[in-house]
Amino acid sequence: MLCAAVILVLGSVAVRADDTESLPERSLRQIGERQKVLLADAAKAGDSLDEESLRSQLQGLCHEYELLLQQSPDFAAAYASYGYLLGKIDMRRESMAMLLKANQLDPDIPLVKNQLGNYLAEEGKPLEAVNYYLSAIKLDPKEPLYHYQLGTLLYEARDDFIQKGVYSRQTLETAMHEAFKQAAELAPDRIEFTYRYAESFADVEPPDWDGALAYWAVLEAKTPLPLEQQTIRLQRANIRIKQGRFDDARALMGTVTEPKLQDQKQKLVAQLPENAKK
């Protein structure tokens, strides 16, 4: 995630690995490349990761960022990349300071807007966070993550938005559902986006069960994996139970044979009329 984000930041200010790049741009690109290798190696190491070595190398990267910013105090992309790194190593206040500086120097870096939105959302300030997410989307409407995070914020903080009069319930639910839809359409191979869009049909009032069934069916047809197919069938069975279509629910659950899904299946079976507690 971090590596991809750094690439996004560099791309947003057109840093190029060619003869036209400035010395600060070249330095930032080289730091980013070392960072990419370091984090990729750390991910591969898994449980055998040498944490002390990683910590030392991350400190080295931070030192390089500090030197770069001393030499180029108005280099917005460097503040953005450094701020992102600091956030990933739990230096949240320092990260926020760097991101705010980047935003001050260049208000058109979508990743910075998104990260500021993340920080404010985590701090329990959704009404402030939403504007940063919307700005990120405006700057880079093709990035699915930004839509997904907007949808998540609207869903998790829906009571705040409604009580403060920022959105009506209907407007909020429409915006939330549309945000998840955009994320799923922009990244149809990202299961976390497509599943969340499918779930969001139930997050509106009244729930759009027919829409949910249709989209779950699309997802099932796309996946070749039996476990995922049967997981989706349980989702469909759950909807059929809510609709009172118990025979359809039984038929769907009858095709679920994966051992890992049996507990989830039995919870749905218990909701059928003949099994429900009186």
Secondary structure, 3 states (H helix, E strand, C coil): CHHHHHHHHHHHCCCCCCCCCCHHHHHHHHHHHHHHHHHHHHHHHHHHCCHHHHHHHHHHHHHHHHHHHHHCCCCHHHHHHHHHHHHHCCCHHHHHHHHHHHHHHCCCCHHHHHHHHHHHHHCCCHHHHHHHHHHHHHHCCCCHHHHHHHHHHHHHCHHHHHHCCCCCHHHHHHHHHHHHHHHHHHCCCCHHHHHHHHHHCCCCCCCCHHHHHHHHHHHHHHCCCHHHHHHHHHHHHHHHHHCCCHHHHHHHHCCCCCHHHHHHHHHHHCCCCCCCCC
